[in-house]
Amino acid sequence: MDHKTVDAVLLDMDGTILNSIKAAERIWGDWARGHGLDVDAFLPTIHGVQSVETVRRLGLPGVDPVAEAAAITQAEIDNVEGIEAIAGAAEFLAALGDCRWAVVTSAPRALALGRIRAAGLPIPPLLIAAEDVERGKPAPDCFHLAAERLGTTADRCLAIEDSVAGIAAAESAGASVLVVTATHHEPMDTPHGAIVDYRDLWMEQAPAGGVRIGAGASTADAGGSCWLVARRVTPG
């Protein structure tokens, strides 16, 4: 079995611990139609990056990306219908106990908190949101910041992600990567371990109060991947 001791688990939000696709695509779809865009072609581009970057890269004449992104974000905050937890996510987060973990998302803080609550998931001990970094995913800044605030470095963390941009950010930060595919419509070509949802993981208590997290095997003595996670310290 592949073993690696990590200090913390850093989880993306959308598509990783909760499914917000219905809400996001409903709001972004209305916005895209209002700007004469091909909605079907546009919607796959909104995932994993900050809203302002999604608008900015369209280069629409006369459109202020900051103002448009703010309006879209407010609409998403106001309408959380259809948001639900990824299967097994609540149990996984609860099982982490006092281990170090954080949610690291491209969403603004208010939106992230609203979606986490709507999905019935616990508020994380540390939340790194869009406002906390100048460069969003696929830049690694958010993972470096989360690791620093948890008292470690990104290369000693397990990043759980679902999007191309998020995986690239985690790789660039030097983190171990686990991919969640629950919201994927097509298989993803990735060299990293992958699970459909958290029911595909096993967890058990480890020495010194940590936990073992494993993918691809039912026990720590079988094949697959295993991460030993140390106890959490208070984020700075």
C-alpha positions as CSV (number, residue, x, y, z in Angstrom):
1,M,0.0,0.0,0.0
2,D,1.1,3.6,-0.7
3,H,1.5,5.3,2.6
4,K,2.1,9.0,3.2
5,T,1.9,10.9,6.5
6,V,0.2,14.3,6.0
7,D,-0.6,17.0,8.5
8,A,-3.9,18.2,7.2
9,V,-6.7,17.7,4.7
10,L,-7.6,20.6,2.4
11,L,-10.9,20.2,0.7
12,D,-12.4,22.1,-2.2
13,M,-16.1,22.9,-1.8
14,D,-18.2,22.9,-5.0
15,G,-18.2,19.4,-6.5
16,T,-16.0,18.1,-3.7
17,I,-18.0,18.2,-0.5
18,L,-21.2,19.5,-2.0
19,N,-23.1,19.6,-5.3
20,S,-24.1,23.1,-6.3
21,I,-24.4,22.5,-10.0
22,K,-28.2,22.9,-10.2
23,A,-28.1,26.3,-8.4
24,A,-25.0,27.6,-10.1
25,E,-26.0,26.6,-13.6
26,R,-29.5,28.0,-13.1
27,I,-28.1,31.4,-12.2
28,W,-25.2,31.5,-14.6
29,G,-27.5,30.2,-17.4
30,D,-29.8,33.1,-17.0
31,W,-26.9,35.5,-17.0
32,A,-25.4,33.9,-20.1
33,R,-28.7,34.0,-22.0
34,G,-29.0,37.7,-21.1
35,H,-25.6,38.3,-22.8
36,G,-26.4,36.3,-25.9
37,L,-24.0,33.5,-25.1
38,D,-24.3,29.8,-26.1
39,V,-25.4,28.5,-22.7
40,D,-24.5,24.9,-23.3
41,A,-21.0,25.8,-24.4
42,F,-20.5,28.4,-21.6
43,L,-21.7,26.5,-18.5
44,P,-18.8,23.9,-18.4
45,T,-16.4,26.9,-18.1
46,I,-17.7,28.2,-14.8
47,H,-16.5,25.5,-12.5
48,G,-13.4,25.7,-10.3
49,V,-12.4,29.3,-10.8
50,Q,-13.4,32.6,-9.3
51,S,-16.5,34.2,-10.8
52,V,-14.7,37.4,-11.8
53,E,-12.2,35.4,-13.9
54,T,-15.1,33.5,-15.6
55,V,-16.6,36.8,-16.7
56,R,-13.2,38.5,-17.4
57,R,-12.0,35.9,-19.8
58,L,-15.1,36.3,-22.0
59,G,-14.0,39.8,-22.9
60,L,-17.5,41.0,-23.4
61,P,-17.6,44.7,-24.6
62,G,-19.0,47.1,-22.0
63,V,-19.1,44.5,-19.2
64,D,-17.4,45.2,-15.9
65,P,-16.2,41.8,-14.7
66,V,-16.1,42.9,-11.0
67,A,-19.6,44.3,-11.0
68,E,-21.1,41.4,-13.0
69,A,-19.4,38.8,-10.7
70,A,-20.7,40.6,-7.6
71,A,-24.2,40.5,-8.9
72,I,-24.0,36.9,-9.9
73,T,-22.5,36.0,-6.5
74,Q,-25.4,37.8,-4.7
75,A,-27.9,35.9,-6.8
76,E,-26.1,32.6,-5.8
77,I,-26.2,33.6,-2.1
78,D,-29.9,34.4,-2.4
79,N,-30.8,31.1,-4.1
80,V,-29.4,27.9,-2.7
81,E,-32.2,25.7,-3.9
82,G,-30.9,22.3,-5.0
83,I,-27.6,22.3,-3.1
84,E,-26.8,19.0,-1.4
85,A,-23.9,17.3,0.2
86,I,-21.8,14.8,-1.7
87,A,-22.6,11.3,-0.4
88,G,-20.7,10.5,2.7
89,A,-19.2,14.0,3.0
90,A,-20.8,14.9,6.3
91,E,-19.7,11.6,7.9
92,F,-16.2,12.0,6.5
93,L,-15.8,15.5,8.0
94,A,-17.2,14.4,11.3
95,A,-14.8,11.5,11.4
96,L,-11.8,13.9,11.0
97,G,-12.6,15.0,14.5
98,D,-9.8,17.2,15.8
99,C,-7.5,16.6,12.9
100,R,-6.4,19.6,10.9
101,W,-8.6,20.4,7.9
102,A,-9.9,23.3,5.9
103,V,-12.1,24.2,3.0
104,V,-10.2,25.9,0.2
105,T,-12.6,27.4,-2.4
106,S,-12.7,29.8,-5.3
107,A,-16.1,31.1,-4.0
108,P,-16.5,34.3,-2.0
109,R,-16.7,33.7,1.8
110,A,-20.4,34.6,2.1
111,L,-21.4,32.3,-0.7
112,A,-19.2,29.5,0.6
113,L,-20.8,29.7,4.1
114,G,-24.3,29.8,2.6
115,R,-23.7,26.8,0.5
116,I,-22.1,24.8,3.3
117,R,-25.0,25.5,5.6
118,A,-27.5,24.7,2.9
119,A,-25.9,21.3,2.3
120,G,-26.1,20.6,6.1
121,L,-22.3,20.3,6.4
122,P,-20.2,21.6,9.4
123,I,-18.6,25.0,9.2
124,P,-14.9,24.2,8.7
125,P,-12.3,25.2,11.4
126,L,-10.6,27.2,8.6
127,L,-12.1,28.5,5.4
128,I,-9.9,30.0,2.6
129,A,-12.1,31.9,0.2
130,A,-11.8,34.0,-2.9
131,E,-11.1,37.2,-0.9
132,D,-8.1,35.7,0.8
133,V,-5.8,35.4,-2.2
134,E,-4.9,37.6,-5.1
135,R,-4.6,34.7,-7.5
136,G,-7.2,32.1,-7.5
137,K,-7.0,28.5,-8.8
138,P,-5.2,27.2,-10.8
139,A,-2.6,29.2,-8.9
140,P,-1.4,27.4,-5.8
141,D,-1.7,30.4,-3.4
142,C,-4.9,29.3,-1.7
143,F,-3.4,25.9,-0.7
144,H,-0.2,27.5,0.5
145,L,-2.2,29.9,2.6
146,A,-4.4,27.2,4.1
147,A,-1.4,25.1,5.0
148,E,0.4,28.0,6.6
149,R,-2.6,28.9,8.7
150,L,-2.9,25.3,9.8
151,G,0.7,25.4,10.9
152,T,2.3,23.3,8.1
153,T,3.2,23.4,4.4
154,A,1.2,22.4,1.4
155,D,3.5,19.5,0.5
156,R,2.5,17.9,3.8
157,C,-1.3,18.1,3.0
158,L,-3.8,16.0,1.2
159,A,-5.9,18.1,-1.2
160,I,-9.3,16.7,-2.2
161,E,-10.5,18.3,-5.4
162,D,-12.8,17.7,-8.4
163,S,-11.9,20.3,-11.1
164,V,-9.0,20.7,-13.5
165,A,-8.2,24.1,-12.1
166,G,-8.3,22.8,-8.5
167,I,-6.1,19.8,-9.3
168,A,-3.6,22.0,-11.0
169,A,-3.5,24.3,-8.0
170,A,-2.9,21.4,-5.6
171,E,-0.2,19.9,-7.8
172,S,1.6,23.2,-8.1
173,A,1.5,23.6,-4.3
174,G,3.1,20.2,-3.9
175,A,0.1,18.6,-2.1
176,S,-1.0,15.0,-2.4
177,V,-4.2,14.9,-4.4
178,L,-7.4,12.8,-4.2
179,V,-10.0,13.4,-6.9
180,V,-13.8,13.3,-6.2
181,T,-15.8,12.4,-9.4
182,A,-19.4,12.5,-8.1
183,T,-20.4,15.5,-10.3
184,H,-18.4,14.5,-13.4
185,H,-20.3,13.7,-16.5
186,E,-17.3,12.0,-18.2
187,P,-14.3,10.1,-16.8
188,M,-11.3,12.3,-15.9
189,D,-7.8,11.4,-17.0
190,T,-5.8,11.9,-13.8
191,P,-2.7,10.2,-12.4
192,H,-4.1,10.7,-8.9
193,G,-6.3,8.5,-6.8
194,A,-10.0,9.0,-7.4
195,I,-13.2,8.2,-5.7
196,V,-16.8,8.7,-6.7
197,D,-17.8,9.9,-3.3
198,Y,-16.8,9.5,0.4
199,R,-18.4,6.1,0.7
200,D,-15.4,4.9,-1.3
201,L,-13.0,5.9,1.6
202,W,-12.2,4.1,4.8
203,M,-11.1,5.7,8.0
204,E,-9.8,4.4,11.3
205,Q,-8.1,5.7,14.4
206,A,-4.4,6.0,14.2
207,P,-1.7,6.3,17.0
208,A,-1.3,9.7,18.8
209,G,-4.9,10.6,18.1
210,G,-4.8,10.9,14.3
211,V,-6.8,9.0,11.7
212,R,-5.9,6.9,8.7
213,I,-7.7,7.7,5.5
214,G,-7.6,5.2,2.7
215,A,-8.9,4.9,-0.8
216,G,-9.2,1.8,-2.9
217,A,-9.1,-0.7,0.0
218,S,-11.3,-1.8,2.8
219,T,-8.7,-1.9,5.5
220,A,-5.3,-0.4,6.2
221,D,-3.6,-3.7,5.6
222,A,-4.8,-4.1,2.0
223,G,-3.7,-2.5,-1.2
224,G,-4.6,1.1,-2.2
225,S,-3.6,4.5,-0.8
226,C,-3.4,5.5,2.8
227,W,-2.8,8.9,4.5
228,L,-2.0,9.3,8.1
229,V,-3.3,12.6,9.4
230,A,-2.0,14.3,12.5
231,R,-4.1,16.1,15.1
232,R,-5.4,19.6,14.4
233,V,-3.9,22.7,16.0
234,T,-5.8,26.0,16.2
235,P,-5.5,27.9,12.9
236,G,-3.7,31.2,13.0
